[in-house]
Amino acid sequence: MNIKAIKIIESMVSESISKFLNEQMGEYTEDVHTQVIGDAIIVRFKNVLFPAERQLVRTQEGIVLMKELKVKLMEGILPHLKVMIKTLTNAEVVEIYSDISLTNGARIEVFTLNKDLEKT
């Protein structure tokens, strides 16, 4: 795939996932970066925590609770994200790796695919 096509996919993934997370989980971020690297798509969101969540994660107990909550919420929407990525890239999602940093409010999603987008 040429560089222009990759940039279009990156933009579409950023926009689609941001909209989906906002509508399904109430998460909003102003700063989303998506990068296609071979057979992987990496999406990084900055500042996804609400003020109340930022307050909660000031304690160790709050961190544990918030991590559990975010993991459970993501588990519920993973099938939808797989369909979304397949629709946008025409590639099957093999694995999804997801994490959130509660210290800086950043979320990262890594989608590994069944084909290398840069070569197709």
N, C-alpha and C positions, 0 to 999 in steps of 0.2 A: 504494500500500500504506500502511496506517496505521502510526503510530509503534510500536504494540505488535507488529505483525507484523514490522517491521524489527528490533526488539530481539530477537525470537524467532529470526530468521534469524541475527543476529549471534552470539547465544549458541550456536546449533547449529553454526555454522561454527567458532567457537572450540573447542568441545568435540570436534568430529569431526576437525579438522585436528590438534589437540594429540594426540589418541589415535593417529591415523594415524602422525604423525611419531615418536611414542614407540615404536610397534610396528614400524615399518618402518626407522627410522634410529637408534633408540635415543636420540633427543633428548627431553629432558624439560625442561619449563619450568613454573614456578609462576604465571607472569604472562603472559596472552595477552589482547590487546585486538583486537576486530574492529569495523570500522565500515563500514556501507553508505553510499556517497555516490553517488547517481545510478546510473550503470551500472558502478560499481566497488565492489569489496570489498577493503578494506585490513585485513590481519592482521599484528599486530606481536607478536613473542615476545621476552621479555627473558630474559637469562641462559641461553642455549642451549649454551654451551660447557662441556665437562667440564674438571675441573682439569688434566688432562694437556694438553688442547687450549689452555687458557689459558697454560700454561707454554710450549708450542710457539710460540705467536704472539708471543712476546717478541722474536723475531729476525725480520729481514726475510725470510730464507729460509723460516722457519716460516710466516709470513703468506702467502707465495706458495703453499706447499704446501697449507695449510689452505683457502685460497680455491679452489684447483683441486679439492680433494677435495669440498668442499661443493657446488660447481657441478655436478660429475659425479654426485654422489648425488641432487641435485634433478632433474637431467635424467631420471633413471630413474623418478622417481615422478610427474612432471608429468601423464602421462595419467591416473593414478589421482586426482590432485587435481581435474582437469577433470571427471571423472565425479562425484566427490563434490560439487562445487559445483553441477553441473547437477541432481543429485538433491535437494539442499537448497533450491535457488532456482527450479528450473524455467526456468533461463536457460542458454544456451550460453556457455562461456568463449571469448572471442575471443583474448585475450593473457594471459600470466602474466609478471609481472616479479618477480624474486626477488633479494634481496641479504642479505648478512650483514655486520655490523660486527664485526670481530675485535678492536676496541679495547674495546668494551663488551659483546660477546656477544649483541647483539640481531639478530634476523632479521625481515625484512619481506617479505611476499608481497602483491602487488597483482594482483587478478583483474579484468580488464575483461570485461564481459558484452555480449551482443547486445541487451539491453534495460535500461531504467532501472527498477530495482526500486522506487524511491520513487514512480514514477508508475503502476505497474501494481498 
